[in-house]
């Protein structure tokens, strides 16, 4: 398909015009605007298929904006013997590093070593990790001395420390990648729209022929015809499966992961810390991110999926206690700038007694008798491969002429080399210059100096990144909510007023947005 002009604020109208055009039939309609759905839609449109993605909230509203911010092969999956998954994820990590260099950086990690056995075990394990990645590895692991470890990890516990093992993985901004993927879909001729909820499936005879969707902004309902419908709704995949076949067996186990965000004084290092064995048998990371440090994660089975999951007290205490065992400055509840929880859509295991940390992070494709294509499991790092696998499966099932994927070496919107990671606009990549032009001499008009948020970013989010609500801007277009929830509340009113000007909204809209946002942000602030 022909590439288009940059996405503008008239995009939503253009997309609705396409949806309502009489006689329109899409080749592929994707339900779900997280990592998996975006990857499928991008693979589809770049093969030349007429593609539409529908997201009931905002892009990456759920799990896909609440990750540990790692693009990784999965060190602990290696310990579990999942060599195929580690190889696949390691290769995809390398591809994403090349395809989105403005968002993914080579991050060094250090495992502190406190015994000879640990040195042998982790040195050998990480050499295997390096070899599995092959030419797409980001660097070789190496043992470093006690002195080097203390220099690299100035806040680490020193008692019995003998050195460290340094290795390489990727670090990224998850929600920003999701927005750039949506923009890339548009650039390549496809459509992706947020706040469009799928209310039901259309069928001709016993086969699915499209979806019934509702525009949550206008209340209008649309019948959208499609040759193939993909269910990529993550932890809500079973809800769509029920639309196809009421009473169908559950395909998912839902696991919750919690992260705490702290000031970098608690971990003043450019290297990430990996704690390989916590009390619950998982790994714990401390990862530098946007001038803060993200510490996590947990792995707790939950009974039901929620659009806004809550961190459990035991998860918060677990992270604080584990971090305190390694940091010389021990963080307290009052030090937490933000707490966020994400849900993992794990493919249901054969053994119901299997622990969540033992369930494979590999993805699984399910095709119903009515030809509803569902994908469950997976992780951010392998989003591109999941997209490729799904479109390949659609081609086989529907007997379409196979088209080779075009995404292996496809640059993502904004891709730019040689990033200055200290530039507050670095994550815009080659769009950063346009934002600076918009500043037009108003370089000092920062809404939040501590979070480096400028008013032009709000306007840009509305006009070029499909932001529709205050939460969209403060949680995902900027990362204010996750970086410092209290500061995000402080700037909520001025941000809402800038948005209102760009969207043509009134003060009633502003007041409602601020009220809704303050209630949401309260869940990210720990009570003392």
C-alpha positions in Angstrom: 0.0 0.0 0.0 1.1 3.6 -0.5 2.5 5.4 2.5 0.5 8.4 3.7 1.1 11.9 5.0 1.7 12.1 8.8 -1.2 11.3 11.0 -3.2 14.5 11.9 -6.0 15.2 14.4 -8.5 14.6 11.6 -7.5 11.0 11.7 -10.4 9.8 13.8 -12.9 11.2 11.3 -11.0 9.7 8.4 -11.1 6.3 10.2 -14.8 6.5 10.9 -15.4 7.5 7.3 -13.7 4.3 6.2 -15.7 2.2 8.7 -19.0 3.6 7.5 -18.3 3.6 3.8 -21.1 1.5 2.1 -20.0 -1.9 0.9 -16.6 -1.9 2.8 -15.2 -5.3 3.7 -11.9 -5.5 5.5 -9.4 -8.4 4.9 -8.5 -8.5 8.6 -10.1 -6.8 11.6 -8.0 -7.0 14.8 -9.7 -6.7 18.2 -7.3 -5.3 20.8 -4.7 -2.4 20.7 -2.0 -3.8 22.9 1.4 -5.2 21.8 -0.1 -8.3 20.2 -2.9 -6.6 18.3 -0.7 -3.9 17.0 1.9 -6.4 15.9 -0.7 -8.4 14.0 -2.2 -5.3 12.4 1.2 -4.1 11.3 2.2 -7.4 9.8 -1.2 -7.6 8.0 -1.1 -4.1 6.4 2.5 -4.5 5.3 1.5 -7.6 3.4 -1.0 -5.6 1.5 -4.2 -6.6 3.4 -6.9 -4.0 4.1 -6.6 -3.8 7.9 -8.5 -2.3 10.7 -7.6 -2.5 14.4 -10.3 -1.7 17.1 -9.4 -0.9 20.7 -12.1 -0.3 23.3 -9.9 1.9 25.5 -6.6 3.5 24.5 -3.7 1.8 22.8 -1.6 -0.1 25.4 -4.1 0.9 28.2 -3.6 -2.5 29.9 -0.7 -4.8 30.3 1.2 -3.3 27.4 2.0 -0.1 29.2 2.8 -1.7 32.6 5.7 -4.0 31.8 9.2 -4.0 33.5 10.4 -2.0 30.5 12.6 -4.8 29.2 13.2 -6.1 25.7 14.8 -9.4 26.7 15.4 -13.0 25.8 14.3 -14.1 29.3 17.2 -15.3 31.5 14.9 -17.2 33.9 13.2 -19.0 31.0 16.7 -20.4 30.2 16.8 -21.9 33.7 13.4 -23.5 33.1 14.8 -25.2 29.9 12.7 -23.2 27.5 15.5 -22.8 24.9 13.1 -22.3 21.9 11.4 -19.4 23.7 14.7 -17.8 24.7 16.1 -18.1 21.2 12.9 -16.6 19.6 12.8 -13.8 22.2 16.6 -13.1 21.8 16.3 -12.8 18.0 13.2 -10.5 18.3 15.1 -8.4 20.9 17.8 -7.9 18.3 15.4 -7.0 15.6 13.5 -4.5 17.7 16.8 -2.9 18.8 17.5 -2.2 15.1 13.9 -1.4 14.0 13.1 1.1 16.9 16.5 2.5 17.9 14.9 5.6 19.4 13.1 3.5 22.0 15.2 0.5 22.6 18.7 0.8 24.0 21.4 -1.7 24.9 21.2 -2.0 28.7 23.9 -3.6 30.8 22.7 -5.7 33.8 24.7 -6.8 36.7 24.0 -9.8 38.9 25.9 -9.3 42.3 27.8 -12.5 43.2 28.2 -13.6 46.9 29.7 -17.1 46.5 31.9 -19.2 44.2 28.9 -21.3 43.2 26.9 -18.3 42.2 29.9 -17.1 40.0 30.1 -20.5 38.2 26.4 -20.9 37.8 25.6 -17.4 36.5 28.7 -17.1 34.4 28.0 -20.3 32.5 24.3 -19.6 32.3 24.8 -16.2 30.8 27.4 -17.5 28.3 24.6 -19.8 27.0 22.3 -16.8 26.9 24.8 -15.0 24.7 25.3 -17.9 22.4 21.6 -18.6 21.9 21.1 -15.0 20.6 23.8 -15.6 17.9 24.6 -12.6 15.8 21.7 -10.6 17.2 23.1 -10.6 20.7 23.7 -7.1 22.2 27.0 -7.9 23.8 29.0 -10.6 25.6 28.5 -11.3 29.3 31.6 -11.1 31.6 32.6 -11.5 35.2 33.7 -8.2 36.9 35.6 -7.8 40.2 34.3 -6.8 43.5 35.8 -3.3 43.0 34.2 -2.9 39.6 30.9 -4.1 40.9 30.9 -1.6 43.8 31.9 1.2 41.3 29.0 0.2 39.0 26.5 -0.5 41.7 27.3 2.2 44.4 24.1 1.4 46.4 24.5 -2.4 46.5 24.9 -4.5 49.7 28.7 -5.1 50.3 28.7 -7.9 52.8 30.2 -11.1 51.3 30.2 -9.5 47.8 32.9 -11.1 45.6 32.0 -9.5 42.3 29.3 -9.5 39.6 28.3 -10.9 36.3 27.5 -8.3 33.7 25.3 -9.1 30.7 23.3 -7.3 28.0 19.6 -7.0 27.4 17.3 -4.3 26.0 15.4 -1.6 27.8 12.5 0.4 26.3 9.4 2.5 26.8 6.5 0.2 26.2 3.6 2.6 25.8 5.6 4.9 23.5 6.4 1.8 21.3 2.7 1.0 21.1 1.9 4.6 20.0 4.6 4.4 17.3 3.3 1.1 16.1 -0.2 2.6 15.7 1.4 5.4 13.7 3.3 2.9 11.6 0.1 1.1 10.8 -1.3 4.4 9.6 1.9 5.3 7.7 1.6 2.0 5.8 -2.1 2.4 4.8 -3.9 0.7 7.6 -6.3 2.0 10.3 -6.3 1.7 14.1 -8.9 3.5 16.2 -9.2 3.7 20.0 -12.4 4.0 22.1 -14.2 1.6 19.7 -15.6 -1.3 21.6 -16.5 -4.7 20.0 -20.0 -5.6 21.3 -20.6 -8.7 19.3 -19.5 -10.9 16.3 -21.3 -11.0 13.0 -21.9 -14.4 11.4 -23.0 -15.7 8.0 -24.2 -19.2 8.5 -21.8 -20.8 11.0 -18.8 -18.6 10.0 -17.7 -15.2 11.4 -18.1 -12.4 8.9 -17.3 -9.3 11.0 -17.9 -7.5 14.2 -20.5 -5.2 15.8 -18.6 -2.2 17.3 -19.6 0.8 19.3 -17.9 4.2 19.2 -17.6 5.0 22.9 -17.3 8.8 22.2 -20.5 9.2 20.0 -22.5 6.1 21.1 -22.9 5.1 17.4 -22.9 1.4 16.6 -21.4 0.0 13.4 -21.5 -3.4 11.6 -18.0 -4.0 10.2 -17.6 -6.8 7.7 -14.3 -8.7 7.5 -12.9 -11.8 5.9 -10.9 -12.6 9.1 -11.4 -11.5 12.7 -8.6 -11.7 15.2 -9.1 -11.8 19.0 -5.9 -10.2 20.4 -7.5 -8.8 23.6 -4.9 -10.2 26.1 -6.4 -11.0 29.5 -9.9 -10.4 28.1 -9.5 -12.9 25.2 -12.0 -15.3 26.9 -14.7 -12.6 26.7 -14.5 -12.5 22.9 -14.4 -16.3 22.8 -17.7 -16.3 24.7 -19.2 -14.1 22.0 -18.3 -16.8 19.5 -19.2 -19.8 21.6 -21.0 -19.2 24.9 -19.8 -21.6 27.5 -16.5 -22.3 25.8 -13.6 -23.4 28.0 -11.3 -20.8 29.5 -8.0 -20.4 27.7 -6.2 -18.2 30.1 -4.6 -18.0 33.5 -4.1 -14.4 34.6 -1.0 -13.4 36.6 -0.4 -10.0 38.1 3.0 -8.2 38.1 3.6 -5.2 40.3 6.3 -2.5 40.0 7.4 0.3 42.3 9.0 3.5 41.0 11.6 5.2 43.2 13.9 8.2 42.9 17.3 7.2 41.4 19.0 8.1 44.7 18.0 4.6 45.9 19.8 3.1 42.9 22.2 5.6 41.4 23.6 3.5 38.6 23.3 3.4 34.9 23.5 -0.4 35.0 20.4 -2.4 35.8 20.4 -4.8 38.7 19.1 -8.4 38.4 18.4 -10.3 41.6 18.3 -13.9 40.4 16.6 -15.7 43.2 14.0 -14.0 45.4 12.1 -15.7 48.2 9.3 -16.7 45.8 11.7 -18.2 43.3 11.5 -15.3 40.8 13.9 -12.7 39.6 13.7 -9.1 40.6 14.9 -6.2 38.6 15.9 -2.6 39.4 16.0 -0.8 36.0 16.9 2.9 35.3 14.1 4.5 33.4 13.4 8.2 32.6 15.7 9.4 35.4 13.9 7.1 37.9 14.3 3.4 38.8 11.6 0.8 38.3 11.7 -2.1 40.8 9.8 -5.3 40.1 8.1 -7.6 39.5 5.8 -10.0 41.3 3.9 -13.0 39.9 0.5 -13.4 41.6 -2.4 -15.5 40.3 -5.6 -13.5 40.1 -9.1 -14.8 39.6 -10.4 -12.1 37.3 -9.0 -9.7 34.9 -9.6 -6.0 35.6 -8.9 -2.9 33.3 -7.3 -1.2 36.3 -5.6 -3.9 38.5 -4.6 -3.0 42.1 -1.3 -3.9 43.7 -1.8 -6.2 46.7 -0.2 -5.2 50.0 1.9 -8.4 50.1 3.3 -7.6 46.6 4.3 -4.1 47.7 5.9 -5.4 50.9 7.7 -8.1 49.0 9.4 -5.7 46.6 10.3 -3.2 49.4 11.8 -6.0 51.5 13.7 -7.6 48.6 15.1 -4.2 47.4 16.1 -3.3 51.0 18.2 -6.5 51.2 20.4 -5.2 48.3 20.2 -1.4 48.5 22.2 0.5 51.1 19.5 3.1 51.4 16.4 1.1 52.2 13.2 2.4 50.5 10.0 2.9 52.5 6.4 3.2 51.5 6.7 7.0 51.6 9.5 6.9 49.1 7.4 5.2 46.4 6.6 7.7 43.6 4.2 5.4 41.8 3.0 1.8 42.1 1.5 0.1 39.0 0.2 -3.4 38.3 -0.1 -5.2 35.0 -1.8 -8.5 34.1 -0.2 -11.2 32.1 -2.4 -13.3 29.8 -0.8 -16.7 30.2 -1.9 -19.7 28.1 -3.8 -22.0 30.5 -1.5 -24.9 31.5 -2.5 -28.6 31.3 -1.7 -28.9 35.0 -3.9 -26.8 37.2 -1.4 -26.9 40.0 1.3 -25.3 38.0 2.6 -22.1 39.5 2.4 -18.9 37.4 6.2 -18.5 37.2 6.3 -22.0 35.7 3.8 -21.3 32.9 5.4 -20.7 29.5 5.4 -17.1 28.2 5.2 -18.6 24.7 2.1 -17.7 22.6 -0.7 -19.9 21.4 -3.1 -19.5 18.4 -6.6 -20.9 18.6 -8.9 -21.1 15.6 -12.6 -21.8 16.4 -14.9 -23.8 14.1 -16.4 -20.4 13.2 -13.0 -19.2 12.2 -12.4 -16.7 15.1 -8.6 -16.4 15.3 -7.5 -16.0 18.9 -4.0 -15.5 20.3 -3.0 -15.9 23.9 0.2 -15.7 25.9 3.3 -14.1 24.6 5.3 -11.0 25.7 6.2 -7.6 24.4 9.6 -8.7 23.1 8.0 -11.2 20.7 5.1 -9.0 19.5 6.4 -8.9 15.9 6.8 -12.7 15.8 3.3 -13.1 17.1 2.0 -10.9 14.4 3.8 -12.9 11.7 2.6 -16.2 13.1 -1.0 -15.0 13.3 -1.1 -13.7 9.7 0.6 -16.9 8.4 -2.1 -18.9 10.2 -4.9 -16.8 8.7 -3.5 -17.3 5.2 -3.3 -21.1 5.7 -6.8 -21.5 7.3 -8.5 -19.3 4.7 -6.5 -20.5 1.7 -5.1 -17.1 0.8 -2.0 -16.9 -1.3 0.9 -16.7 1.2 2.7 -13.3 1.4 6.1 -13.1 3.2 6.2 -10.9 6.3 7.6 -7.4 5.7 8.3 -6.6 9.4 11.6 -8.3 10.1 13.6 -5.2 9.1 10.8 -2.6 9.1 11.7 0.7 10.7 9.1 1.8 13.3 7.6 5.3 13.1 10.1 7.7 14.6 13.1 5.5 14.1 16.4 7.4 14.5 20.0 6.5 15.2 22.4 8.0 17.7 19.9 9.0 20.4 20.9 11.2 23.2 19.2 9.4 26.1 19.5 12.5 28.3 17.3 14.5 25.9 13.8 14.8 27.4 12.4 14.4 23.9 14.5 11.4 22.9 11.5 9.0 22.7 10.0 11.0 19.8 12.9 9.9 17.6 12.9 11.8 14.3 9.6 13.6 15.3 11.5 15.5 18.0 12.5 18.2 15.6 8.9 18.9 14.8 8.1 19.4 18.5 11.0 21.8 18.9 9.7 23.8 15.9 6.3 24.0 17.6 8.1 25.4 20.7 8.8 28.5 18.6 10.9 30.2 21.2 8.8 29.0 24.2 11.4 26.5 25.3 10.8 27.4 29.0 7.1 26.7 29.1 7.4 23.4 31.0 4.3 22.1 32.6 6.4 19.9 34.8 10.1 20.6 35.1 10.8 17.6 37.2 9.3 15.2 34.6 10.4 17.3 31.6 6.9 17.7 30.2 6.3 20.7 27.9 3.0 22.0 26.7 3.9 21.2 23.0 3.9 17.5 24.0 0.2 17.8 24.9 -0.7 19.4 21.6 1.3 16.9 19.7 -0.3 14.0 21.6 -3.8 15.2 20.5 -2.9 16.1 16.9 -0.5 13.3 16.0 -0.9 10.5 18.5 -4.6 10.0 18.9 -4.8 11.0 22.5 -8.5 11.5 23.5 -8.4 11.8 27.3 -6.3 13.3 30.1 -5.3 9.8 31.1 -4.0 9.1 27.6 -1.6 12.0 27.8 -0.5 11.7 31.4 -0.2 7.9 31.5 0.9 6.8 28.0 1.9 9.7 25.7 4.0 11.1 28.5 4.7 8.7 31.4 3.8 11.1 34.2 1.4 8.8 36.0 4.0 6.0 36.3 7.0 8.2 37.1 5.5 10.4 39.8 1.7 10.0 40.4 1.5 13.0 42.7 3.2 15.3 40.2 0.9 14.1 37.5 -2.1 15.1 39.6 -0.6 18.5 40.1 -0.3 19.2 36.4 -3.7 17.5 35.5 -5.7 20.8 35.2 -3.3 22.7 32.9 -2.8 19.7 30.7 -6.6 19.2 30.5 -7.1 22.8 29.5 -4.4 22.6 26.7 -6.1 19.4 25.5 -9.5 21.2 25.5 -8.2 23.9 23.3 -6.8 21.3 20.8 -10.0 19.2 20.9 -12.5 22.0 21.0 -13.9 21.0 24.4 -15.4 23.2 27.1 -14.7 23.7 30.8 -17.3 21.0 31.7 -15.1 18.5 29.8 -12.0 19.8 31.6 -13.6 19.4 35.1 -14.8 15.9 34.3 -11.5 14.8 32.9 -9.6 16.1 36.0 -12.0 14.5 38.4 -11.7 11.1 36.7 -8.0 11.4 36.5 -7.5 12.3 40.1 -9.5 9.2 41.2 -7.4 7.0 38.9 -4.1 8.5 40.1 -5.1 7.8 43.7 -4.6 4.1 43.0 -1.0 4.7 42.0 -0.1 6.6 45.3 0.6 4.5 48.3 -1.2 5.3 51.5 1.2 5.9 54.4 
